[in-house]
């Protein structure tokens, strides 16, 4: 709260106001650097199958990322039953 225009009321109402523009720019630069390092290693290393994408720096006011739901594939019998029902319409 050293800069004018950044009040405690604003920070209480909007979490994103707790970071300055400089903080957001530094977080973006950090994310870009991590991604560029990841891509460089992915392109030049031999065994990169276990490498995961880097996670970005969490910004204030940003919702927590939800885990992606696991996909369920139909079994062969379910596919046969589905097309059998569709054929008998």
PDB file of N, CA, C and O in Angstrom, chain B, residues numbered from 101:
ATOM      1  N   UNK B 101       0.820  -1.184   0.000  1.00  0.00           N
ATOM      2  CA  UNK B 101       0.000   0.000   0.000  1.00  0.00           C
ATOM      3  C   UNK B 101       0.867   1.251   0.000  1.00  0.00           C
ATOM      4  O   UNK B 101       0.530   2.232   0.664  1.00  0.00           O
ATOM      5  N   UNK B 102       1.940   1.236  -0.708  1.00  0.00           N
ATOM      6  CA  UNK B 102       2.813   2.398  -0.740  1.00  0.00           C
ATOM      7  C   UNK B 102       2.446   3.366  -1.850  1.00  0.00           C
ATOM      8  O   UNK B 102       2.852   4.527  -1.815  1.00  0.00           O
ATOM      9  N   UNK B 103       1.698   2.915  -2.817  1.00  0.00           N
ATOM     10  CA  UNK B 103       1.347   3.780  -3.940  1.00  0.00           C
ATOM     11  C   UNK B 103       0.010   4.450  -3.697  1.00  0.00           C
ATOM     12  O   UNK B 103      -0.882   3.847  -3.100  1.00  0.00           O
ATOM     13  N   UNK B 104      -0.149   5.704  -4.155  1.00  0.00           N
ATOM     14  CA  UNK B 104      -1.457   6.336  -4.037  1.00  0.00           C
ATOM     15  C   UNK B 104      -2.471   5.626  -4.926  1.00  0.00           C
ATOM     16  O   UNK B 104      -2.135   5.144  -6.007  1.00  0.00           O
ATOM     17  N   UNK B 105      -3.700   5.568  -4.463  1.00  0.00           N
ATOM     18  CA  UNK B 105      -4.746   4.915  -5.242  1.00  0.00           C
ATOM     19  C   UNK B 105      -4.962   3.466  -4.874  1.00  0.00           C
ATOM     20  O   UNK B 105      -5.911   2.847  -5.354  1.00  0.00           O
ATOM     21  N   UNK B 106      -4.110   2.909  -4.035  1.00  0.00           N
ATOM     22  CA  UNK B 106      -4.277   1.517  -3.591  1.00  0.00           C
ATOM     23  C   UNK B 106      -4.742   1.549  -2.142  1.00  0.00           C
ATOM     24  O   UNK B 106      -3.930   1.624  -1.220  1.00  0.00           O
ATOM     25  N   UNK B 107      -6.019   1.493  -1.957  1.00  0.00           N
ATOM     26  CA  UNK B 107      -6.577   1.607  -0.607  1.00  0.00           C
ATOM     27  C   UNK B 107      -6.886   0.238  -0.024  1.00  0.00           C
ATOM     28  O   UNK B 107      -7.015  -0.752  -0.745  1.00  0.00           O
ATOM     29  N   UNK B 108      -7.000   0.207   1.285  1.00  0.00           N
ATOM     30  CA  UNK B 108      -7.356  -1.029   1.978  1.00  0.00           C
ATOM     31  C   UNK B 108      -8.777  -1.448   1.626  1.00  0.00           C
ATOM     32  O   UNK B 108      -9.075  -2.641   1.568  1.00  0.00           O
ATOM     33  N   UNK B 109      -9.659  -0.473   1.390  1.00  0.00           N
ATOM     34  CA  UNK B 109     -11.030  -0.790   1.015  1.00  0.00           C
ATOM     35  C   UNK B 109     -11.064  -1.484  -0.346  1.00  0.00           C
ATOM     36  O   UNK B 109     -11.762  -2.482  -0.526  1.00  0.00           O
ATOM     37  N   UNK B 110     -10.308  -0.948  -1.296  1.00  0.00           N
ATOM     38  CA  UNK B 110     -10.273  -1.569  -2.617  1.00  0.00           C
ATOM     39  C   UNK B 110      -9.715  -2.981  -2.549  1.00  0.00           C
ATOM     40  O   UNK B 110     -10.226  -3.887  -3.206  1.00  0.00           O
ATOM     41  N   UNK B 111      -8.661  -3.170  -1.750  1.00  0.00           N
ATOM     42  CA  UNK B 111      -8.076  -4.511  -1.625  1.00  0.00           C
ATOM     43  C   UNK B 111      -9.031  -5.466  -0.920  1.00  0.00           C
ATOM     44  O   UNK B 111      -9.027  -6.663  -1.205  1.00  0.00           O
ATOM     45  N   UNK B 112      -9.852  -4.950   0.002  1.00  0.00           N
ATOM     46  CA  UNK B 112     -10.828  -5.808   0.680  1.00  0.00           C
ATOM     47  C   UNK B 112     -11.963  -6.191  -0.266  1.00  0.00           C
ATOM     48  O   UNK B 112     -12.523  -7.282  -0.161  1.00  0.00           O
ATOM     49  N   UNK B 113     -12.302  -5.287  -1.192  1.00  0.00           N
ATOM     50  CA  UNK B 113     -13.395  -5.562  -2.124  1.00  0.00           C
ATOM     51  C   UNK B 113     -12.949  -6.393  -3.318  1.00  0.00           C
ATOM     52  O   UNK B 113     -13.716  -7.206  -3.832  1.00  0.00           O
ATOM     53  N   UNK B 114     -11.715  -6.192  -3.758  1.00  0.00           N
ATOM     54  CA  UNK B 114     -11.215  -6.895  -4.937  1.00  0.00           C
ATOM     55  C   UNK B 114      -9.801  -7.382  -4.640  1.00  0.00           C
ATOM     56  O   UNK B 114      -8.877  -6.580  -4.505  1.00  0.00           O
ATOM     57  N   UNK B 115      -9.636  -8.702  -4.538  1.00  0.00           N
ATOM     58  CA  UNK B 115      -8.348  -9.292  -4.207  1.00  0.00           C
ATOM     59  C   UNK B 115      -7.260  -8.916  -5.200  1.00  0.00           C
ATOM     60  O   UNK B 115      -6.093  -8.793  -4.831  1.00  0.00           O
ATOM     61  N   UNK B 116      -7.641  -8.732  -6.462  1.00  0.00           N
ATOM     62  CA  UNK B 116      -6.652  -8.446  -7.501  1.00  0.00           C
ATOM     63  C   UNK B 116      -5.929  -7.131  -7.268  1.00  0.00           C
ATOM     64  O   UNK B 116      -4.838  -6.931  -7.800  1.00  0.00           O
ATOM     65  N   UNK B 117      -6.510  -6.230  -6.484  1.00  0.00           N
ATOM     66  CA  UNK B 117      -5.889  -4.936  -6.232  1.00  0.00           C
ATOM     67  C   UNK B 117      -4.699  -5.040  -5.291  1.00  0.00           C
ATOM     68  O   UNK B 117      -3.954  -4.072  -5.139  1.00  0.00           O
ATOM     69  N   UNK B 118      -4.502  -6.197  -4.654  1.00  0.00           N
ATOM     70  CA  UNK B 118      -3.377  -6.334  -3.738  1.00  0.00           C
ATOM     71  C   UNK B 118      -2.046  -6.426  -4.475  1.00  0.00           C
ATOM     72  O   UNK B 118      -0.991  -6.225  -3.874  1.00  0.00           O
ATOM     73  N   UNK B 119      -2.086  -6.727  -5.768  1.00  0.00           N
ATOM     74  CA  UNK B 119      -0.874  -6.756  -6.590  1.00  0.00           C
ATOM     75  C   UNK B 119      -0.809  -5.486  -7.417  1.00  0.00           C
ATOM     76  O   UNK B 119      -1.834  -4.983  -7.877  1.00  0.00           O
ATOM     77  N   UNK B 120       0.385  -4.975  -7.602  1.00  0.00           N
ATOM     78  CA  UNK B 120       0.570  -3.812  -8.466  1.00  0.00           C
ATOM     79  C   UNK B 120       0.755  -4.291  -9.903  1.00  0.00           C
ATOM     80  O   UNK B 120       0.841  -5.491 -10.160  1.00  0.00           O
ATOM     81  N   UNK B 121       0.814  -3.352 -10.825  1.00  0.00           N
ATOM     82  CA  UNK B 121       1.047  -3.714 -12.227  1.00  0.00           C
ATOM     83  C   UNK B 121       2.396  -4.397 -12.382  1.00  0.00           C
ATOM     84  O   UNK B 121       2.551  -5.313 -13.190  1.00  0.00           O
ATOM     85  N   UNK B 122       3.371  -3.944 -11.600  1.00  0.00           N
ATOM     86  CA  UNK B 122       4.707  -4.547 -11.654  1.00  0.00           C
ATOM     87  C   UNK B 122       4.663  -6.001 -11.226  1.00  0.00           C
ATOM     88  O   UNK B 122       5.329  -6.844 -11.826  1.00  0.00           O
ATOM     89  N   UNK B 123       3.883  -6.306 -10.191  1.00  0.00           N
ATOM     90  CA  UNK B 123       3.768  -7.693  -9.727  1.00  0.00           C
ATOM     91  C   UNK B 123       3.161  -8.583 -10.804  1.00  0.00           C
ATOM     92  O   UNK B 123       3.617  -9.705 -11.021  1.00  0.00           O
ATOM     93  N   UNK B 124       2.127  -8.077 -11.480  1.00  0.00           N
ATOM     94  CA  UNK B 124       1.505  -8.849 -12.557  1.00  0.00           C
ATOM     95  C   UNK B 124       2.478  -9.055 -13.714  1.00  0.00           C
ATOM     96  O   UNK B 124       2.535 -10.140 -14.291  1.00  0.00           O
ATOM     97  N   UNK B 125       3.244  -8.019 -14.055  1.00  0.00           N
ATOM     98  CA  UNK B 125       4.220  -8.152 -15.138  1.00  0.00           C
ATOM     99  C   UNK B 125       5.324  -9.138 -14.777  1.00  0.00           C
ATOM    100  O   UNK B 125       5.754  -9.923 -15.623  1.00  0.00           O
ATOM    101  N   UNK B 126       5.784  -9.104 -13.536  1.00  0.00           N
ATOM    102  CA  UNK B 126       6.803 -10.056 -13.107  1.00  0.00           C
ATOM    103  C   UNK B 126       6.274 -11.488 -13.126  1.00  0.00           C
ATOM    104  O   UNK B 126       6.996 -12.408 -13.512  1.00  0.00           O
ATOM    105  N   UNK B 127       5.035 -11.682 -12.718  1.00  0.00           N
ATOM    106  CA  UNK B 127       4.439 -13.022 -12.761  1.00  0.00           C
ATOM    107  C   UNK B 127       4.316 -13.502 -14.199  1.00  0.00           C
ATOM    108  O   UNK B 127       4.557 -14.673 -14.494  1.00  0.00           O
ATOM    109  N   UNK B 128       3.939 -12.591 -15.092  1.00  0.00           N
ATOM    110  CA  UNK B 128       3.817 -12.979 -16.506  1.00  0.00           C
ATOM    111  C   UNK B 128       5.181 -13.318 -17.095  1.00  0.00           C
ATOM    112  O   UNK B 128       5.306 -14.268 -17.868  1.00  0.00           O
ATOM    113  N   UNK B 129       6.208 -12.545 -16.731  1.00  0.00           N
ATOM    114  CA  UNK B 129       7.557 -12.831 -17.211  1.00  0.00           C
ATOM    115  C   UNK B 129       8.052 -14.174 -16.681  1.00  0.00           C
ATOM    116  O   UNK B 129       8.699 -14.936 -17.400  1.00  0.00           O
ATOM    117  N   UNK B 130       7.741 -14.455 -15.415  1.00  0.00           N
ATOM    118  CA  UNK B 130       8.135 -15.727 -14.824  1.00  0.00           C
ATOM    119  C   UNK B 130       7.465 -16.897 -15.550  1.00  0.00           C
ATOM    120  O   UNK B 130       8.111 -17.901 -15.850  1.00  0.00           O
ATOM    121  N   UNK B 131       6.169 -16.760 -15.831  1.00  0.00           N
ATOM    122  CA  UNK B 131       5.449 -17.808 -16.560  1.00  0.00           C
ATOM    123  C   UNK B 131       6.043 -18.017 -17.945  1.00  0.00           C
ATOM    124  O   UNK B 131       6.212 -19.152 -18.389  1.00  0.00           O
ATOM    125  N   UNK B 132       6.364 -16.902 -18.637  1.00  0.00           N
ATOM    126  CA  UNK B 132       6.921 -17.001 -19.988  1.00  0.00           C
ATOM    127  C   UNK B 132       8.295 -17.657 -19.956  1.00  0.00           C
ATOM    128  O   UNK B 132       8.614 -18.459 -20.834  1.00  0.00           O
ATOM    129  N   UNK B 133       9.108 -17.334 -18.966  1.00  0.00           N
ATOM    130  CA  UNK B 133      10.439 -17.927 -18.858  1.00  0.00           C
ATOM    131  C   UNK B 133      10.347 -19.420 -18.572  1.00  0.00           C
ATOM    132  O   UNK B 133      11.080 -20.212 -19.164  1.00  0.00           O
ATOM    133  N   UNK B 134       9.460 -19.806 -17.675  1.00  0.00           N
ATOM    134  CA  UNK B 134       9.287 -21.228 -17.381  1.00  0.00           C
ATOM    135  C   UNK B 134       8.813 -21.986 -18.624  1.00  0.00           C
ATOM    136  O   UNK B 134       9.283 -23.089 -18.900  1.00  0.00           O
ATOM    137  N   UNK B 135       7.885 -21.390 -19.368  1.00  0.00           N
ATOM    138  CA  UNK B 135       7.389 -22.047 -20.577  1.00  0.00           C
ATOM    139  C   UNK B 135       8.481 -22.148 -21.632  1.00  0.00           C
ATOM    140  O   UNK B 135       8.599 -23.180 -22.292  1.00  0.00           O
ATOM    141  N   UNK B 136       9.289 -21.091 -21.808  1.00  0.00           N
ATOM    142  CA  UNK B 136      10.348 -21.154 -22.815  1.00  0.00           C
ATOM    143  C   UNK B 136      11.398 -22.187 -22.430  1.00  0.00           C
ATOM    144  O   UNK B 136      11.915 -22.893 -23.297  1.00  0.00           O
ATOM    145  N   UNK B 137      11.723 -22.288 -21.137  1.00  0.00           N
ATOM    146  CA  UNK B 137      12.657 -23.336 -20.696  1.00  0.00           C
ATOM    147  C   UNK B 137      12.083 -24.718 -20.946  1.00  0.00           C
ATOM    148  O   UNK B 137      12.799 -25.620 -21.379  1.00  0.00           O
ATOM    149  N   UNK B 138      10.794 -24.891 -20.675  1.00  0.00           N
ATOM    150  CA  UNK B 138      10.136 -26.177 -20.915  1.00  0.00           C
ATOM    151  C   UNK B 138      10.208 -26.552 -22.396  1.00  0.00           C
ATOM    152  O   UNK B 138      10.548 -27.684 -22.743  1.00  0.00           O
ATOM    153  N   UNK B 139       9.884 -25.585 -23.271  1.00  0.00           N
ATOM    154  CA  UNK B 139       9.906 -25.871 -24.708  1.00  0.00           C
ATOM    155  C   UNK B 139      11.321 -26.149 -25.207  1.00  0.00           C
ATOM    156  O   UNK B 139      11.512 -27.003 -26.073  1.00  0.00           O
ATOM    157  N   UNK B 140      12.317 -25.437 -24.671  1.00  0.00           N
ATOM    158  CA  UNK B 140      13.702 -25.685 -25.068  1.00  0.00           C
ATOM    159  C   UNK B 140      14.133 -27.084 -24.685  1.00  0.00           C
ATOM    160  O   UNK B 140      14.725 -27.807 -25.486  1.00  0.00           O
ATOM    161  N   UNK B 141      13.823 -27.467 -23.428  1.00  0.00           N
ATOM    162  CA  UNK B 141      14.192 -28.810 -22.972  1.00  0.00           C
ATOM    163  C   UNK B 141      13.449 -29.864 -23.781  1.00  0.00           C
ATOM    164  O   UNK B 141      14.030 -30.885 -24.150  1.00  0.00           O
ATOM    165  N   UNK B 142      12.177 -29.627 -24.059  1.00  0.00           N
ATOM    166  CA  UNK B 142      11.366 -30.577 -24.830  1.00  0.00           C
ATOM    167  C   UNK B 142      11.941 -30.779 -26.230  1.00  0.00           C
ATOM    168  O   UNK B 142      11.904 -31.885 -26.768  1.00  0.00           O
ATOM    169  N   UNK B 143      12.480 -29.692 -26.825  1.00  0.00           N
ATOM    170  CA  UNK B 143      13.003 -29.776 -28.184  1.00  0.00           C
ATOM    171  C   UNK B 143      14.397 -30.378 -28.242  1.00  0.00           C
ATOM    172  O   UNK B 143      14.752 -30.990 -29.250  1.00  0.00           O
ATOM    173  N   UNK B 144      15.204 -30.226 -27.188  1.00  0.00           N
ATOM    174  CA  UNK B 144      16.609 -30.613 -27.273  1.00  0.00           C
ATOM    175  C   UNK B 144      16.996 -31.821 -26.425  1.00  0.00           C
ATOM    176  O   UNK B 144      18.101 -32.340 -26.584  1.00  0.00           O
ATOM    177  N   UNK B 145      16.137 -32.280 -25.543  1.00  0.00           N
ATOM    178  CA  UNK B 145      16.464 -33.441 -24.716  1.00  0.00           C
ATOM    179  C   UNK B 145      15.892 -34.696 -25.356  1.00  0.00           C
ATOM    180  O   UNK B 145      14.937 -34.642 -26.131  1.00  0.00           O
ATOM    181  N   UNK B 146      16.490 -35.811 -25.020  1.00  0.00           N
ATOM    182  CA  UNK B 146      16.048 -37.068 -25.622  1.00  0.00           C
ATOM    183  C   UNK B 146      14.860 -37.684 -24.890  1.00  0.00           C
ATOM    184  O   UNK B 146      13.894 -38.102 -25.527  1.00  0.00           O
ATOM    185  N   UNK B 147      14.919 -37.745 -23.572  1.00  0.00           N
ATOM    186  CA  UNK B 147      13.861 -38.401 -22.801  1.00  0.00           C
ATOM    187  C   UNK B 147      13.025 -37.341 -22.088  1.00  0.00           C
ATOM    188  O   UNK B 147      13.342 -36.954 -20.963  1.00  0.00           O
ATOM    189  N   UNK B 148      11.956 -36.869 -22.737  1.00  0.00           N
ATOM    190  CA  UNK B 148      11.117 -35.819 -22.153  1.00  0.00           C
ATOM    191  C   UNK B 148       9.670 -36.266 -22.002  1.00  0.00           C
ATOM    192  O   UNK B 148       8.771 -35.431 -21.908  1.00  0.00           O
ATOM    193  N   UNK B 149       9.439 -37.563 -21.980  1.00  0.00           N
ATOM    194  CA  UNK B 149       8.059 -38.051 -21.884  1.00  0.00           C
ATOM    195  C   UNK B 149       7.415 -37.713 -20.543  1.00  0.00           C
ATOM    196  O   UNK B 149       6.205 -37.491 -20.492  1.00  0.00           O
ATOM    197  N   UNK B 150       8.181 -37.666 -19.462  1.00  0.00           N
ATOM    198  CA  UNK B 150       7.622 -37.418 -18.143  1.00  0.00           C
ATOM    199  C   UNK B 150       7.498 -35.945 -17.786  1.00  0.00           C
ATOM    200  O   UNK B 150       7.043 -35.611 -16.692  1.00  0.00           O
ATOM    201  N   UNK B 151       7.894 -35.064 -18.690  1.00  0.00           N
ATOM    202  CA  UNK B 151       7.830 -33.625 -18.393  1.00  0.00           C
ATOM    203  C   UNK B 151       6.407 -33.107 -18.492  1.00  0.00           C
ATOM    204  O   UNK B 151       5.707 -33.355 -19.474  1.00  0.00           O
ATOM    205  N   UNK B 152       5.991 -32.387 -17.467  1.00  0.00           N
ATOM    206  CA  UNK B 152       4.676 -31.753 -17.481  1.00  0.00           C
ATOM    207  C   UNK B 152       4.845 -30.267 -17.749  1.00  0.00           C
ATOM    208  O   UNK B 152       5.894 -29.688 -17.468  1.00  0.00           O
ATOM    209  N   UNK B 153       3.802 -29.660 -18.295  1.00  0.00           N
ATOM    210  CA  UNK B 153       3.827 -28.220 -18.505  1.00  0.00           C
ATOM    211  C   UNK B 153       3.995 -27.508 -17.169  1.00  0.00           C
ATOM    212  O   UNK B 153       3.434 -27.949 -16.166  1.00  0.00           O
ATOM    213  N   UNK B 154       4.750 -26.425 -17.135  1.00  0.00           N
ATOM    214  CA  UNK B 154       4.887 -25.700 -15.869  1.00  0.00           C
ATOM    215  C   UNK B 154       3.566 -25.044 -15.478  1.00  0.00           C
ATOM    216  O   UNK B 154       2.793 -24.616 -16.335  1.00  0.00           O
ATOM    217  N   UNK B 155       3.327 -24.974 -14.193  1.00  0.00           N
ATOM    218  CA  UNK B 155       2.101 -24.325 -13.714  1.00  0.00           C
ATOM    219  C   UNK B 155       2.358 -22.836 -13.565  1.00  0.00           C
ATOM    220  O   UNK B 155       3.393 -22.445 -13.026  1.00  0.00           O
ATOM    221  N   UNK B 156       1.448 -22.002 -14.026  1.00  0.00           N
ATOM    222  CA  UNK B 156       1.652 -20.560 -13.914  1.00  0.00           C
ATOM    223  C   UNK B 156       1.540 -20.075 -12.471  1.00  0.00           C
ATOM    224  O   UNK B 156       0.924 -20.726 -11.626  1.00  0.00           O
ATOM    225  N   UNK B 157       2.143 -18.927 -12.210  1.00  0.00           N
ATOM    226  CA  UNK B 157       2.061 -18.317 -10.887  1.00  0.00           C
ATOM    227  C   UNK B 157       0.608 -17.950 -10.626  1.00  0.00           C
ATOM    228  O   UNK B 157      -0.045 -17.347 -11.478  1.00  0.00           O
ATOM    229  N   UNK B 158       0.100 -18.309  -9.458  1.00  0.00           N
ATOM    230  CA  UNK B 158      -1.285 -18.009  -9.115  1.00  0.00           C
ATOM    231  C   UNK B 158      -1.414 -16.533  -8.794  1.00  0.00           C
ATOM    232  O   UNK B 158      -0.691 -16.003  -7.950  1.00  0.00           O
ATOM    233  N   UNK B 159      -2.340 -15.874  -9.476  1.00  0.00           N
ATOM    234  CA  UNK B 159      -2.596 -14.453  -9.244  1.00  0.00           C
ATOM    235  C   UNK B 159      -3.704 -14.310  -8.209  1.00  0.00           C
ATOM    236  O   UNK B 159      -4.563 -15.184  -8.089  1.00  0.00           O
ATOM    237  N   UNK B 160      -3.686 -13.204  -7.458  1.00  0.00           N
ATOM    238  CA  UNK B 160      -4.766 -12.997  -6.496  1.00  0.00           C
ATOM    239  C   UNK B 160      -6.097 -12.782  -7.194  1.00  0.00           C
ATOM    240  O   UNK B 160      -6.163 -12.127  -8.233  1.00  0.00           O
ATOM    241  N   UNK B 161      -7.144 -13.328  -6.627  1.00  0.00           N
ATOM    242  CA  UNK B 161      -8.472 -13.195  -7.205  1.00  0.00           C
ATOM    243  C   UNK B 161      -8.753 -14.177  -8.314  1.00  0.00           C
ATOM    244  O   UNK B 161      -9.859 -14.205  -8.854  1.00  0.00           O
ATOM    245  N   UNK B 162      -7.774 -14.980  -8.663  1.00  0.00           N
ATOM    246  CA  UNK B 162      -7.946 -15.962  -9.737  1.00  0.00           C
ATOM    247  C   UNK B 162      -8.471 -17.253  -9.120  1.00  0.00           C
ATOM    248  O   UNK B 162      -7.930 -17.718  -8.116  1.00  0.00           O
ATOM    249  N   UNK B 163      -9.522 -17.843  -9.704  1.00  0.00           N
ATOM    250  CA  UNK B 163     -10.046 -19.085  -9.121  1.00  0.00           C
ATOM    251  C   UNK B 163      -9.029 -20.218  -9.246  1.00  0.00           C
ATOM    252  O   UNK B 163      -8.224 -20.252 -10.177  1.00  0.00           O
ATOM    253  N   UNK B 164      -9.083 -21.126  -8.305  1.00  0.00           N
ATOM    254  CA  UNK B 164      -8.198 -22.283  -8.341  1.00  0.00           C
ATOM    255  C   UNK B 164      -8.525 -23.141  -9.559  1.00  0.00           C
ATOM    256  O   UNK B 164      -9.699 -23.356  -9.859  1.00  0.00           O
ATOM    257  N   UNK B 165      -7.522 -23.628 -10.259  1.00  0.00           N
ATOM    258  CA  UNK B 165      -7.813 -24.460 -11.434  1.00  0.00           C
ATOM    259  C   UNK B 165      -8.473 -25.770 -11.031  1.00  0.00           C
ATOM    260  O   UNK B 165      -8.035 -26.444 -10.098  1.00  0.00           O
ATOM    261  N   UNK B 166      -9.522 -26.114 -11.744  1.00  0.00           N
ATOM    262  CA  UNK B 166     -10.250 -27.351 -11.476  1.00  0.00           C
ATOM    263  C   UNK B 166      -9.571 -28.500 -12.220  1.00  0.00           C
ATOM    264  O   UNK B 166      -9.175 -28.334 -13.374  1.00  0.00           O
ATOM    265  N   UNK B 167      -9.431 -29.652 -11.583  1.00  0.00           N
ATOM    266  CA  UNK B 167      -8.852 -30.789 -12.299  1.00  0.00           C
ATOM    267  C   UNK B 167      -9.782 -31.225 -13.425  1.00  0.00           C
ATOM    268  O   UNK B 167     -11.005 -31.231 -13.282  1.00  0.00           O
ATOM    269  N   UNK B 168      -9.174 -31.586 -14.537  1.00  0.00           N
ATOM    270  CA  UNK B 168      -9.982 -32.012 -15.679  1.00  0.00           C
ATOM    271  C   UNK B 168     -10.598 -33.379 -15.387  1.00  0.00           C
ATOM    272  O   UNK B 168      -9.928 -34.266 -14.857  1.00  0.00           O
ATOM    273  N   UNK B 169     -11.872 -33.548 -15.732  1.00  0.00           N
ATOM    274  CA  UNK B 169     -12.505 -34.854 -15.478  1.00  0.00           C
ATOM    275  C   UNK B 169     -11.889 -35.916 -16.378  1.00  0.00           C
ATOM    276  O   UNK B 169     -11.538 -35.662 -17.530  1.00  0.00           O
ATOM    277  N   UNK B 170     -11.772 -37.103 -15.821  1.00  0.00           N
ATOM    278  CA  UNK B 170     -11.215 -38.200 -16.599  1.00  0.00           C
ATOM    279  C   UNK B 170     -12.236 -38.660 -17.626  1.00  0.00           C
ATOM    280  O   UNK B 170     -13.428 -38.756 -17.337  1.00  0.00           O
ATOM    281  N   UNK B 171     -11.755 -38.939 -18.818  1.00  0.00           N
ATOM    282  CA  UNK B 171     -12.648 -39.388 -19.889  1.00  0.00           C
ATOM    283  C   UNK B 171     -12.936 -40.870 -19.717  1.00  0.00           C
ATOM    284  O   UNK B 171     -12.071 -41.660 -19.340  1.00  0.00           O
ATOM    285  N   UNK B 172     -14.169 -41.212 -20.003  1.00  0.00           N
ATOM    286  CA  UNK B 172     -14.581 -42.601 -19.930  1.00  0.00           C
ATOM    287  C   UNK B 172     -14.903 -43.062 -21.349  1.00  0.00           C
ATOM    288  O   UNK B 172     -15.757 -42.479 -22.018  1.00  0.00           O
ATOM    289  N   UNK B 173     -14.232 -44.085 -21.794  1.00  0.00           N
ATOM    290  CA  UNK B 173     -14.489 -44.632 -23.122  1.00  0.00           C
ATOM    291  C   UNK B 173     -15.416 -45.830 -22.997  1.00  0.00           C
ATOM    292  O   UNK B 173     -15.331 -46.624 -22.060  1.00  0.00           O
ATOM    293  N   UNK B 174     -16.283 -45.925 -23.954  1.00  0.00           N
ATOM    294  CA  UNK B 174     -17.244 -47.028 -23.943  1.00  0.00           C
ATOM    295  C   UNK B 174     -16.536 -48.331 -24.297  1.00  0.00           C
ATOM    296  O   UNK B 174     -15.580 -48.351 -25.073  1.00  0.00           O
ATOM    297  N   UNK B 175     -17.025 -49.409 -23.712  1.00  0.00           N
ATOM    298  CA  UNK B 175     -16.485 -50.724 -24.048  1.00  0.00           C
ATOM    299  C   UNK B 175     -17.072 -51.158 -25.391  1.00  0.00           C
ATOM    300  O   UNK B 175     -18.008 -50.543 -25.902  1.00  0.00           O
ATOM    301  N   UNK B 176     -16.526 -52.187 -25.932  1.00  0.00           N
ATOM    302  CA  UNK B 176     -17.021 -52.700 -27.206  1.00  0.00           C
ATOM    303  C   UNK B 176     -18.477 -53.114 -27.132  1.00  0.00           C
ATOM    304  O   UNK B 176     -19.245 -52.871 -28.063  1.00  0.00           O
ATOM    305  N   UNK B 177     -18.859 -53.743 -26.021  1.00  0.00           N
ATOM    306  CA  UNK B 177     -20.242 -54.188 -25.860  1.00  0.00           C
ATOM    307  C   UNK B 177     -21.191 -53.003 -25.780  1.00  0.00           C
ATOM    308  O   UNK B 177     -22.292 -53.064 -26.328  1.00  0.00           O
ATOM    309  N   UNK B 178     -20.791 -51.919 -25.106  1.00  0.00           N
ATOM    310  CA  UNK B 178     -21.630 -50.723 -25.024  1.00  0.00           C
ATOM    311  C   UNK B 178     -21.832 -50.093 -26.397  1.00  0.00           C
ATOM    312  O   UNK B 178     -22.921 -49.608 -26.703  1.00  0.00           O
ATOM    313  N   UNK B 179     -20.790 -50.098 -27.225  1.00  0.00           N
ATOM    314  CA  UNK B 179     -20.902 -49.549 -28.581  1.00  0.00           C
ATOM    315  C   UNK B 179     -21.854 -50.394 -29.421  1.00  0.00           C
ATOM    316  O   UNK B 179     -22.681 -49.858 -30.160  1.00  0.00           O
ATOM    317  N   UNK B 180     -21.736 -51.713 -29.307  1.00  0.00           N
ATOM    318  CA  UNK B 180     -22.621 -52.607 -30.053  1.00  0.00           C
ATOM    319  C   UNK B 180     -24.069 -52.402 -29.619  1.00  0.00           C
ATOM    320  O   UNK B 180     -24.965 -52.333 -30.461  1.00  0.00           O
ATOM    321  N   UNK B 181     -24.304 -52.303 -28.315  1.00  0.00           N
ATOM    322  CA  UNK B 181     -25.663 -52.082 -27.813  1.00  0.00           C
ATOM    323  C   UNK B 181     -26.225 -50.749 -28.299  1.00  0.00           C
ATOM    324  O   UNK B 181     -27.393 -50.665 -28.678  1.00  0.00           O
ATOM    325  N   UNK B 182     -25.389 -49.703 -28.287  1.00  0.00           N
ATOM    326  CA  UNK B 182     -25.835 -48.384 -28.724  1.00  0.00           C
ATOM    327  C   UNK B 182     -26.272 -48.413 -30.194  1.00  0.00           C
ATOM    328  O   UNK B 182     -27.360 -47.948 -30.533  1.00  0.00           O
ATOM    329  N   UNK B 183     -25.415 -48.964 -31.061  1.00  0.00           N
ATOM    330  CA  UNK B 183     -25.763 -48.977 -32.478  1.00  0.00           C
ATOM    331  C   UNK B 183     -26.911 -49.947 -32.769  1.00  0.00           C
ATOM    332  O   UNK B 183     -27.672 -49.748 -33.715  1.00  0.00           O
ATOM    333  N   UNK B 184     -27.032 -50.999 -31.948  1.00  0.00           N
ATOM    334  CA  UNK B 184     -28.180 -51.892 -32.104  1.00  0.00           C
ATOM    335  C   UNK B 184     -29.481 -51.170 -31.786  1.00  0.00           C
ATOM    336  O   UNK B 184     -30.477 -51.351 -32.485  1.00  0.00           O
ATOM    337  N   UNK B 185     -29.480 -50.349 -30.730  1.00  0.00           N
ATOM    338  CA  UNK B 185     -30.680 -49.574 -30.406  1.00  0.00           C
ATOM    339  C   UNK B 185     -30.957 -48.514 -31.455  1.00  0.00           C
ATOM    340  O   UNK B 185     -32.116 -48.266 -31.790  1.00  0.00           O
ATOM    341  N   UNK B 186     -29.912 -47.883 -31.982  1.00  0.00           N
ATOM    342  CA  UNK B 186     -30.099 -46.853 -33.012  1.00  0.00           C
ATOM    343  C   UNK B 186     -30.640 -47.466 -34.306  1.00  0.00           C
ATOM    344  O   UNK B 186     -31.411 -46.828 -35.022  1.00  0.00           O
ATOM    345  N   UNK B 187     -30.233 -48.706 -34.605  1.00  0.00           N
ATOM    346  CA  UNK B 187     -30.676 -49.369 -35.817  1.00  0.00           C
ATOM    347  C   UNK B 187     -32.127 -49.796 -35.719  1.00  0.00           C
ATOM    348  O   UNK B 187     -32.803 -49.900 -36.743  1.00  0.00           O
ATOM    349  N   UNK B 188     -32.627 -50.046 -34.514  1.00  0.00           N
ATOM    350  CA  UNK B 188     -33.995 -50.538 -34.364  1.00  0.00           C
ATOM    351  C   UNK B 188     -35.024 -49.418 -34.180  1.00  0.00           C
ATOM    352  O   UNK B 188     -36.190 -49.700 -33.906  1.00  0.00           O
ATOM    353  N   UNK B 189     -34.619 -48.167 -34.325  1.00  0.00           N
ATOM    354  CA  UNK B 189     -35.579 -47.070 -34.191  1.00  0.00           C
ATOM    355  C   UNK B 189     -36.528 -46.977 -35.334  1.00  0.00           C
ATOM    356  O   UNK B 189     -37.390 -46.099 -35.351  1.00  0.00           O
TER     357      UNK B 189
END
